Amino acid sequence: MLIGEVARRSGVSARMLRHYDALGLVRPTGRTGSGYREYTSEDIRLIFHVESLRSLGLSLRDVRRALDDPDFAPAELVNDLIRRTRLRIADETELLTRLRRIGAADPADWEEVLRAVTLLRALGSESAGTRQRAALSSVGDGPLPVEALVEAVLGESDPNVAGALRWALARSGDSAVALLAEGLGSPEAEVRKRAVQSVAEIPDAAATDVLRDALAHPDIVVRGYSALALGARGVADALPALIDIVVDQTKGVDAADALSVLAADPALSDQIATRLVARLGQGAPSARRRLTEALADIPGSTAVRALTDLSHDEDRTVALTATAILALRDAASPRPNTVEPSRVGDARRAN
């Protein structure tokens, strides 16, 4: 069979068959009277053997070794091929990720593409300072690579860099919220924490909805950050969780501040005071002290009555705290049940 026919039937180009011949991989057994290469059935079988080995990723040099050495053991070579293939896949995956991030930013011109590439490289730097500067500089002219920023913040352990990334994401609008919400489902506690912290700093309604849903999250840390953020936004759904935080001592002062924001709504102030008083009989003495302090910025007669009773409490610290709060409330305004939040809040922190 002549070379043209072999090329047509095997799918290997005539040029490659000549290359195989020159390398000594597959040499045609005969020649025609005119000097043309003539392949036998055994030659064609060898061509398919070479092509099969090449399909595994072997170089022509490796193929030659496999064909020439009768004692050739393929296991070592196959394992090396596996290693090289994994590295190649990792490189290609990294490239695909980078391209996807650039595409997601919807660049308008090559200048924006180059800016995005520079930012992505800086976010992947081993230097925390470089990463922080990249995050701070990401907000400016051109589209914001939100996907890259979200991935960076979810994996960032340096608090300064993480803060810069959250700042950048807060200025991205609600485009980052859905991606961060996916982080709340991560099996890693730190990733969930970073995700909820980032959502908490985004002021959009979409972020508020995610935080409201997160109040029922199985992770207590996620629930806590969600409640604090919602309380600061005046979302009443956070009320039960905020009181739990006061009782449990985790970020108790922050929770009390959030309760004071909610208590600015007259429809909620007595409800908050009632809930705080209901918890006074539960938990350790330290919890009762924190609940007393939390009543400081809650206006209304219910809070005043509770503080009056607590000023005679058997626990001296509780009694002194309640007495001090009542004195500040009286000094703040001649009107009954009126509070000056800043002064009462200062007293709570002093205690």
Secondary structure, 3 states (H helix, E strand, C coil): CEHHHHHHHHCCCHHHHHHHHHHCCCCCCEECCCCCEECCHHHHHHHHHHHHHHHCCCCHHHHHHHHHCCCCCHHHHHHHHHHHHHHHHHHHHHHHHHHHHHHHCCCCCHHHHHHHHHHHHHHCCCCHHHHHHHHHHCCCCCCCCHHHHHHHHHHCCCHHHHHHHHHHHHCCHHHHHHHHHHHCCCCCHHHHHHHHHHHHCCCCHHHHHHHHHHCCCCCHHHHHHHHHHHHHCCCHHHHHHHHHHHHHCCCHHHHHHHHHHHHCCHHHHHHHHHHHHHCCCCCCHHHHHHHHHHHHHCCCHHHHHHHHHHCCCCCHHHHHHHHHHHHHHHHHCCCCCCCCHHHHHHHHHHC
